[in-house]
Amino acid sequence: MTKGILVDIPKCIGCGSCTVACKLWNQVDFDDRYPSSGKEAVLSDKNWTIIVSCEVIDKESRPAWRFIKQQCLHCQQPACVSACFSKALQKNSDGAVVYYPHLCVGCRYCMVACPFDIPRYEWDKTFPLVTKCQMCSIRISQGEAPVCVMVCPTGAIEFDERDSLLKKAQAKMNKDSNYIRGIYGEKEVGGTGWLYISDIAFDQLGFKTNLGSDSLPIYSHNYLKYIPGIAVIWGMVLTVLYYYSKRKKELLTKNQELEDSSDNKQEKEVIREKSFETSKDKHN
């Protein structure tokens, strides 16, 4: 069964425990340039998950703070997987969308395809890779919850079967009128593995609410299937151009050497003639 994670936004206190646990488990460096918690928190190749602080107005028209956990949403029909012709991104049967760096060719089509703007690139590295939340796929395969779920002190993050989480979310909304109607991730772009419930409208919290319910691979598949062939042909064209340029350079070098050799020969003849004339004058 497909797994999922439910985020109960009003329960999050913004402690950042999940962001620290993510770095430690995945052995990702801390980088002061990219804060992982607070108003300036930003996803990066060093931050696979972040907690963004949002100042909002609650239902009683009072200023309030909400803390939003952001990471890869692990779509049910991921556009990044559809866009990746090298199969570096694959969706597991348990719901996790996993990145396999040894298959990556660095095309970055996944970054363009993602409707949530999640994948990040290691621009500072000599041999860069794409980075994103893996949903702790190794832990899931062993029957364990992701580390961010394990360390959450308030129970704001819950791990279970996706269908079960949808029922729990609906039950919470029915029981507590403070929650707004709707579960973010239930239908967006065909549905996501990460689900959110909130007491504040999602658009006020920075969520993309205009994505529609159709999965993006429906639109992209008919075009992306031609990419491998195009890549092969383009590679052949570049190879031909490389050898043409190399051969042209070799011929230019050879011609230059011949010209230099001819000039040297003429120069030697002139020197010989002058030497002969000087010798002749001295003899006379």
C-alpha positions as a printed NumPy array, in Angstrom:
array([[  0.   ,   0.   ,   0.   ],
       [  1.125,   3.563,  -0.716],
       [  2.437,   5.336,   2.34 ],
       [  1.905,   8.973,   3.18 ],
       [  2.547,  11.666,   5.77 ],
       [ -0.063,  13.981,   7.279],
       [  1.011,  17.409,   8.546],
       [ -1.318,  19.011,  11.097],
       [ -0.238,  22.631,  10.671],
       [ -1.797,  24.077,  13.877],
       [  0.171,  21.535,  15.922],
       [  3.585,  22.603,  14.565],
       [  5.528,  24.873,  16.939],
       [  8.395,  25.581,  14.528],
       [ 11.069,  23.919,  16.668],
       [ 13.02 ,  22.695,  13.622],
       [ 13.722,  19.236,  15.071],
       [ 12.658,  17.642,  11.797],
       [ 15.127,  19.712,   9.753],
       [ 18.035,  18.748,  12.024],
       [ 17.068,  15.064,  12.02 ],
       [ 16.867,  15.122,   8.216],
       [ 20.414,  16.489,   7.919],
       [ 21.836,  14.007,  10.41 ],
       [ 20.131,  10.965,   8.895],
       [ 21.033,  11.894,   5.303],
       [ 24.508,  13.185,   6.257],
       [ 23.861,  16.61 ,   4.736],
       [ 26.093,  19.491,   5.834],
       [ 24.829,  22.49 ,   7.767],
       [ 25.265,  25.754,   5.842],
       [ 24.649,  29.142,   7.461],
       [ 23.955,  30.664,   4.052],
       [ 20.72 ,  28.692,   3.842],
       [ 18.673,  28.739,   7.08 ],
       [ 16.424,  25.706,   7.501],
       [ 13.966,  27.344,   9.935],
       [ 12.359,  30.774,  10.236],
       [ 11.025,  33.45 ,   7.892],
       [ 14.132,  33.228,   5.677],
       [ 14.189,  29.427,   5.458],
       [ 14.853,  28.185,   1.935],
       [ 15.155,  24.804,   0.252],
       [ 18.643,  24.148,  -1.101],
       [ 21.047,  21.321,  -1.822],
       [ 21.86 ,  21.508,   1.92 ],
       [ 18.228,  21.78 ,   3.068],
       [ 16.017,  18.905,   1.959],
       [ 13.282,  20.061,   4.313],
       [ 12.581,  23.391,   5.971],
       [ 10.172,  25.026,   8.419],
       [  8.917,  28.39 ,   7.145],
       [  7.475,  30.854,   9.673],
       [  4.343,  32.649,   8.436],
       [  2.661,  35.598,  10.158],
       [ -1.077,  35.362,   9.468],
       [ -4.466,  36.594,  10.648],
       [ -6.528,  33.868,  12.297],
       [-10.308,  33.37 ,  12.157],
       [-10.798,  35.81 ,  15.003],
       [ -8.867,  38.497,  13.107],
       [ -5.894,  38.285,  15.441],
       [ -2.23 ,  38.17 ,  14.391],
       [ -0.84 ,  34.657,  14.674],
       [  2.111,  32.528,  13.583],
       [  1.991,  29.292,  11.634],
       [  4.938,  27.075,  10.74 ],
       [  4.941,  25.242,   7.424],
       [  7.074,  22.176,   6.738],
       [  8.252,  22.063,   3.145],
       [  9.959,  19.225,   1.252],
       [  9.32 ,  17.017,  -1.764],
       [  5.609,  16.124,  -1.72 ],
       [  6.153,  12.717,  -3.389],
       [  3.404,  12.976,  -5.988],
       [  1.248,   9.994,  -6.807],
       [  2.095,  10.518, -10.481],
       [  5.314,  12.56 , -10.306],
       [  6.18 ,  14.857, -13.188],
       [  9.887,  14.621, -12.293],
       [  9.86 ,  10.859, -12.882],
       [  8.087,  11.324, -16.2  ],
       [ 10.641,  13.947, -17.258],
       [ 13.716,  11.897, -16.273],
       [ 14.714,   9.832, -19.342],
       [ 17.742,   8.338, -17.548],
       [ 15.546,   6.83 , -14.796],
       [ 17.495,   8.632, -12.07 ],
       [ 14.139,   9.399, -10.444],
       [ 11.806,   6.522,  -9.736],
       [  8.639,   6.091,  -7.712],
       [  8.674,   3.12 ,  -5.329],
       [  5.62 ,   0.971,  -4.7  ],
       [  5.486,   2.37 ,  -1.151],
       [  4.974,   5.909,  -2.489],
       [  8.463,   7.403,  -2.097],
       [  9.931,   9.208,  -5.119],
       [ 13.623,   8.294,  -4.918],
       [ 16.653,   9.819,  -6.648],
       [ 19.448,   7.494,  -7.87 ],
       [ 22.522,   9.69 ,  -8.448],
       [ 24.529,   7.071, -10.378],
       [ 21.909,   7.227, -13.17 ],
       [ 21.704,  11.024, -13.334],
       [ 23.053,  12.77 , -16.454],
       [ 22.624,  16.277, -15.04 ],
       [ 19.975,  17.435, -17.535],
       [ 17.882,  19.004, -14.736],
       [ 14.592,  18.321, -16.543],
       [ 13.193,  17.263, -13.159],
       [ 13.713,  20.786, -11.829],
       [ 11.751,  22.229, -14.735],
       [  8.978,  19.621, -14.526],
       [  8.272,  19.805, -10.778],
       [  5.094,  21.854, -10.17 ],
       [  6.201,  22.563,  -6.581],
       [  9.727,  23.759,  -7.482],
       [ 11.373,  21.239,  -5.13 ],
       [ 14.541,  19.631,  -6.625],
       [ 17.76 ,  21.546,  -6.029],
       [ 21.139,  21.358,  -7.818],
       [ 24.615,  21.281,  -6.264],
       [ 25.907,  24.302,  -8.182],
       [ 28.996,  24.679,  -5.992],
       [ 30.347,  21.17 ,  -6.641],
       [ 32.65 ,  19.999,  -9.423],
       [ 30.445,  16.976, -10.059],
       [ 26.989,  18.246,  -9.047],
       [ 23.902,  16.159,  -8.349],
       [ 20.213,  16.842,  -7.858],
       [ 19.012,  16.773,  -4.24 ],
       [ 15.623,  16.413,  -2.562],
       [ 13.781,  14.611,   0.232],
       [ 13.849,  10.833,  -0.277],
       [ 11.041,  10.242,   2.267],
       [ 13.581,   8.089,   4.137],
       [ 12.847,   5.284,   1.675],
       [ 15.332,   2.927,   3.376],
       [ 13.532,   3.306,   6.694],
       [ 10.133,   2.83 ,   5.048],
       [ 11.32 ,  -0.383,   3.377],
       [ 12.267,  -1.65 ,   6.84 ],
       [  8.86 ,  -0.826,   8.278],
       [  9.994,   2.354,  10.049],
       [  8.707,   5.921,   9.835],
       [ 10.783,   8.756,   8.333],
       [ 13.084,  10.458,  10.845],
       [ 11.201,  13.766,  10.705],
       [  8.091,  11.959,  11.948],
       [ 10.012,  10.188,  14.701],
       [ 11.463,  13.366,  16.249],
       [  8.401,  15.646,  16.085],
       [  7.632,  16.526,  19.755],
       [  4.015,  17.602,  19.163],
       [  2.807,  14.868,  16.83 ],
       [  2.243,  17.385,  14.051],
       [  3.603,  14.871,  11.51 ],
       [  1.983,  11.451,  11.192],
       [  3.068,   8.511,   9.02 ],
       [  0.651,   5.81 ,   7.816],
       [ -1.085,   4.393,   4.76 ],
       [ -2.171,   7.305,   2.573],
       [ -5.808,   6.196,   2.509],
       [ -5.839,   5.934,   6.306],
       [ -4.363,   9.413,   6.639],
       [ -7.07 ,  10.861,   4.388],
       [ -9.72 ,   9.345,   6.664],
       [ -7.982,  10.644,   9.804],
       [ -7.69 ,  14.114,   8.292],
       [-11.367,  14.135,   7.383],
       [-12.307,  12.975,  10.882],
       [-10.259,  15.806,  12.451],
       [-11.952,  18.392,  10.249],
       [-15.403,  17.035,  11.105],
       [-14.618,  17.065,  14.831],
       [-12.958,  20.499,  15.043],
       [-14.617,  23.415,  13.235],
       [-11.401,  25.476,  13.447],
       [ -9.955,  23.501,  10.539],
       [-10.742,  24.796,   7.069],
       [-12.431,  22.413,   4.68 ],
       [-10.034,  20.618,   2.351],
       [ -6.898,  18.521,   2.508],
       [ -3.959,  19.915,   0.569],
       [ -2.37 ,  17.126,  -1.457],
       [ -5.483,  15.01 ,  -1.74 ],
       [ -6.104,  16.   ,  -5.359],
       [ -3.414,  18.534,  -6.342],
       [ -1.701,  17.389,  -9.584],
       [ -3.266,  13.958,  -9.153],
       [ -2.536,  13.73 ,  -5.407],
       [  0.618,  13.746,  -3.28 ],
       [  2.094,  11.55 ,  -0.569],
       [  2.368,  14.503,   1.817],
       [ -0.997,  15.795,   3.026],
       [ -1.772,  18.971,   4.986],
       [ -4.678,  20.174,   7.118],
       [ -4.873,  23.727,   8.416],
       [ -6.938,  26.322,  10.267],
       [ -5.686,  29.038,   7.871],
       [ -6.387,  29.172,   4.141],
       [ -3.593,  27.414,   2.254],
       [ -2.977,  30.308,  -0.136],
       [ -2.238,  32.565,   2.861],
       [  0.425,  30.079,   3.959],
       [  2.246,  30.135,   0.636],
       [  0.842,  26.908,  -0.831],
       [  0.304,  26.736,  -4.583],
       [ -3.458,  26.429,  -4.903],
       [ -3.861,  26.859,  -8.68 ],
       [ -2.255,  23.623,  -9.879],
       [ -5.44 ,  21.745, -10.677],
       [ -6.153,  18.08 , -10.071],
       [ -4.785,  16.57 , -13.292],
       [ -1.423,  14.829, -13.037],
       [  1.219,  16.558, -15.17 ],
       [  2.608,  13.387, -16.828],
       [ -0.694,  13.182, -18.717],
       [  0.408,  16.26 , -20.684],
       [  4.136,  15.612, -20.822],
       [  4.337,  11.915, -21.723],
       [  3.592,  12.299, -25.442],
       [  6.478,  14.774, -25.784],
       [  9.011,  13.44 , -23.301],
       [  9.045,   9.981, -24.908],
       [ 11.034,  11.486, -27.805],
       [ 13.778,  12.919, -25.567],
       [ 16.023,   9.796, -25.479],
       [ 16.102,   9.674, -29.296],
       [ 16.784,  13.38 , -29.537],
       [ 19.575,  13.046, -26.962],
       [ 21.225,  10.248, -28.975],
       [ 20.986,  12.158, -32.253],
       [ 22.285,  15.344, -30.647],
       [ 25.168,  13.378, -29.17 ],
       [ 26.043,  12.052, -32.622],
       [ 25.905,  15.561, -34.081],
       [ 28.213,  16.872, -31.372],
       [ 30.615,  13.968, -31.957],
       [ 30.769,  14.684, -35.705],
       [ 31.333,  18.383, -35.041],
       [ 34.08 ,  17.565, -32.553],
       [ 36.029,  15.368, -35.006],
       [ 35.45 ,  17.845, -37.847],
       [ 36.847,  20.68 , -35.712],
       [ 39.736,  18.49 , -34.598],
       [ 40.615,  17.514, -38.183],
       [ 40.341,  21.134, -39.326],
       [ 42.679,  22.226, -36.555],
       [ 45.181,  19.488, -37.476],
       [ 45.186,  20.59 , -41.14 ],
       [ 45.674,  24.232, -40.166],
       [ 48.565,  23.26 , -37.917],
       [ 50.142,  21.16 , -40.658],
       [ 49.787,  23.948, -43.233],
       [ 51.323,  26.406, -40.8  ],
       [ 54.252,  24.063, -40.241],
       [ 54.742,  23.712, -43.987],
       [ 54.654,  27.491, -44.433],
       [ 57.126,  27.947, -41.6  ],
       [ 59.352,  25.295, -43.142],
       [ 59.16 ,  26.986, -46.558],
       [ 59.954,  30.378, -45.031],
       [ 62.936,  28.91 , -43.212],
       [ 64.189,  27.332, -46.425],
       [ 63.948,  30.621, -48.314],
       [ 65.664,  32.421, -45.458],
       [ 68.484,  29.894, -45.512],
       [ 68.906,  30.368, -49.299],
       [ 69.144,  34.13 , -48.873],
       [ 71.708,  33.732, -46.107],
       [ 73.716,  31.28 , -48.237],
       [ 73.677,  33.651, -51.232],
       [ 74.766,  36.613, -49.113],
       [ 77.5  ,  34.534, -47.545],
       [ 78.715,  33.452, -50.982],
       [ 78.748,  37.048, -52.266],
       [ 80.646,  38.267, -49.181],
       [ 83.215,  35.498, -49.607],
       [ 83.579,  36.348, -53.276],
       [ 84.139,  40.038, -52.535],
       [ 86.844,  39.222, -50.016],
       [ 88.587,  36.928, -52.472],
       [ 88.637,  39.655, -55.122]])
